Amino acid sequence: MKVKIFCVFLFVIFLTSCKKSANENLKKIKNYSNNSAEYIYTKNGFDREFILCLPDDFEAAQSGITPLIFVLHGYGNTARGFMNEIHLEKAACHRGFAVCYVSGKSNPSSYNKRSCWSYGEDEWSKKDIEILEDLAKFLQKTFGFCSSKTCVVGFSNGAIMANKIAVEKSETFTAVVSVAGMMSLNVWTKVTAKNKEKISAYFQINGTEDEVVPMRISKKSTYIPQPPFEEDVLEFISGTKTADAEIEVLSERTQLYKFNKKVWWALVQDETHEWPSLRWSGINTCELIVDFLMNQYE
């Protein structure tokens, strides 16, 4: 009897220590509403600030079925700044998604100290992508989000990181949306016929007049070395030629190419380096993104 009581006692201590350990990784900074708050997550001396917006029916998030969207801002921005610009949570939360806006940090080895996402091959870049994966798994465990329905949406510099995630972390992030971004050459060289089936569901959104992260097909790209052509990436991942993709005319300026269920491409005519606005592009970009993700997770 004493042995049984002692075992129960040890089990309670174990649960308490696990909860305490989790709490030590997470610190709440500020409440925004009943369903959203800002936090800082720390692991192994590396931290990330983020804003978590919970779905309207939070009880569903505790059942292990609620999908989670990570949002990565562009160069020099923050989680709060980008949230205030696009408000993806307004399109996603009422449809059952949780949304996590994450703040990037400057790379110590860079001369420019503005916040960003490092998608290279140096040690900082490796830590940058690893902490995103760690944070995703931590939120899945802590809040009960679905591990097979965690995805990432990136803009500009954040979209280039999202492309890296699509290739290297597809087991954790099962869908990727890249807005005004590209797949860098160092990531593209890792894509082979053997691993392309493992690449996350992939949605690319480009503006034809983007001069910050110009499309390779536009012949305005000044990157050295040059990234792959957008169509090469989409065709290789999907196994479908652009000419054979289903085309939907979403507005006067925007066409949607559906290579298959898993791979989409939205092309916005005359759009510059912007998150496409309803007024200019004729589409609600946030709603379109949620439509794509719903299509993956139905």
N, C-alpha and C positions, 0 to 999 in steps of 0.2 A: 504493500500500500504506500509506504514511504517513498519507494522507488518511483511509483506512478506519479505521485504528487510532485516529486523532484523533477521528473521529465516534463510535466505540464508547466512547472515554474520556468524551466529552461526555454521552453517553446515560447512562452509569453515574453521573456527577455529578448529572444531572437526577433520576434515581431516588432517589439518596441525599438530595438536597435536599428532594424531595417527602415522603419518609419522615420526615426531620427536622422539616419544617414541620408534619406531622400530629402528631408527638410533642409539639411545642411547644404544640399546642392542648389536649392531653390529659395530665392528671397523675393517677396513681393515689394515692389517699389511704389506703385500707385494704382488705385482703383479708378476706372473710367465710368463704369456702370455696373449693374448687377451681373452682367454677362461678359465683361471685359476688364482686364487689368494688365499692368506692366510688371515684368519680373526680370530678375537677373539669374542666369543659370551658370554655375561654376563647376568645373571638373578638371582636376590635375593642374590647377593654377591658370586655366584658360577659361574665359567667361564670354557670355553673349547676353545682351539685353534683348527682350522680346515682348511683344504685346499679344496676348491670347484673347481671342473673341470666341465665346462659346455659342453653340447653336441655340435657337430659341427654346427648344425642348431639351434642357440640359440633362434630364434624367436619361435620355437616350445615349448621351455621351458616356454614361457609366455602364452601359451594357456591352461594350466592346464592338459595336457596329458603326459608330460614328466616324466618318472620314475626316481627315485632317489635312489642311492646305498650309504649307509653308510658303511665305512670300518674301522674296529677296529683292531689295531696292536697288536702284542704280548707283553709280559712282558718286560719292560725297553726300549721299542722303542718309536717312535714319529710318528705323521702323515707324516711329511716330509720324515723321514727315511724309513718308510714302503712303501710310494709311490715310492721312488727311488728303492726299492727292487722288487716290483711286477708290477707296472705300469698297474693296472687294467683299468685305464682310457683309455689306448690305445686300449683295446678290447671293452670297453663299450661305450665311447662317440660317436664314429662314427656309432654306432647302436642305437643312440637316447637316451642313459642314461646320467644323470648327476651323478658325483661321488664325495662323500664327505669323505675325510680322516680326522678322528678325533683323537686328542691326549688325552690319558688318563692322570691321575694324581695319585700321591702316596696317599695312605690312611693314614691319620694322626695317626691312631691307630696302624699302622704297624711299626715294627722295621726297615723294609727295605723301603727306601724312593724313590725307582725307580718308574717311571711312570707305571701305570697298570690300569686294570678295576676291580672294587670290586663287586663281585657277591654274597656276603654273605647276612646276614639279619640285619646288624648293620645300624645305621643312615646314615653313609657315603655311604654305598652300595645303600641305597634307593635313596639318592641324585644323585648318579652316574647314575643310570638308568633313573631317572626322568629328568635329564638335557638333556640326549640323546633324550628322547621323546619330551621335550620342543623345542630342537634345530630342530628336524625333522618338527614339526608343524610350527615353525618360518620360516624355509626355504620354506616350502610349500606355506605359505602365502606371503612371501617376493618375492620369485622368480617365483611363479606360478607352482611349481611341483605338480604332481598328488598325492593326499592324499591316494588313494587306490593302488598306485604302488610305495610305499616307502619300501625299504628292507635293510637288514644288512648282511654284510660279515665279519666274524671274523677269526683271526688266533691265535691259542694257547690260551693265556689268554683272548684275544679278542673273541675267538670262544666260550669260556666258558660263557662269558657275552652274546654272541649272543644266546646261548641256553636259558639263563634266559629270554632274550627278546622274544624268540619264545613262551614261556609259559605265560609271564606276560604282554607283550605289543604287542600282535598280532593285536590289532585293529589299531595300528599306523604303525607297521612294518609287512607287509603282506607276506614276504618271508624271510627266514634265511638260510645262508650258513655257515657251521662250518668246518673250515680246521684245522686239527690237534688239535681238541678240544674235549670236552665231555659235557654231561649234568650232572651237579653235583647232588648229592643225595638230597640236600635240595630243588632243583628245581624239580627233578623227583617226589618227594613225593607230589607235588602240582598238578601233572597230574592225572586226573581221567577220567572215561568214560564220565562224563558229560561235561568236558571242552576240550577234545582232538580234537573235531571238530573245535574249535576256534584257535588251534595252527597254527602258520604260516606254509606256505609251507616250507619244510625242506630238505636241502641237506647236507649230512655229507660226508667229505672226510678224510680218515684215511690212515696212513702208517703202515704196519704191524710190523715194527721194531722201532716205536716211543717209546723212553724210557723216554721222558720228560712228555708227556701226553699219557701214554700207553693205548692201547685199553684194556678194561676189559677182552675181550675174549683171549688176548695174555697171560694172567696170569702173566703179569709183573707189573700190577698196584699196587702201594704201598699206595694209598690214604686211609685215615682212616676218616670217614667210606668209604667203597667202593662205587663207582658210579654204576649205572645200566649197564647191558650189552648193547652194541651198538644195537644188533639185537632186544633186548626187546623194546628199544625206537622206533626203526624204524617200527617194526611190530605192536606195539600198536597204534602209530599215524596213520599208513596207513591202518591198518586192514587186512594186507596181510602178509603171512608167507614168510620168506626169500627164502624158497624152491620154492615158487610160483612166485617170482619176475622175471621180464624179465631181462635177463643178456646180456649185450653187452660187447664184448671184445674190449677195446679201444686201447690196445697196448699189447706187450708181458708181461708187468708188471701190467697193470691196467684193472680192470673189473668194469663195471658200473651196479649196481642193480637198476632197476626201479620198485619200489613197486607199484606205480601208478603215475599219472601226478604230484602229489603234493609232493611225497617223493622219493628221490634218495639217493644212497650210492655209492661212488667211493672208491674202495679198491686198494691201491698201494702196491704191493708186495716188501718187502725189503726196503721200504722207511722209513727214520728216521724222526726226528722232523723238517720237512722242508715244505715250500710251494713247492709242487711237480713241478720239472722243466721238461721241454720238453725233455731235454737230458737224464734224468734219468728215468722218468716215462713214456715217450712216449706220453704225453698229454700236451696240452696247457691249464693249469689250469684256467687261466683267461677267455679264450674263452669258456671253458666248463661251467664255472659259469654263464656267460652271456647267453649261450644256455638254461640253466635251468631257468633263470629269464625270458627270452623271452617266454619260454614255459608257464610260469605262467601268463604272462601279454598279451598274444596274443589276 
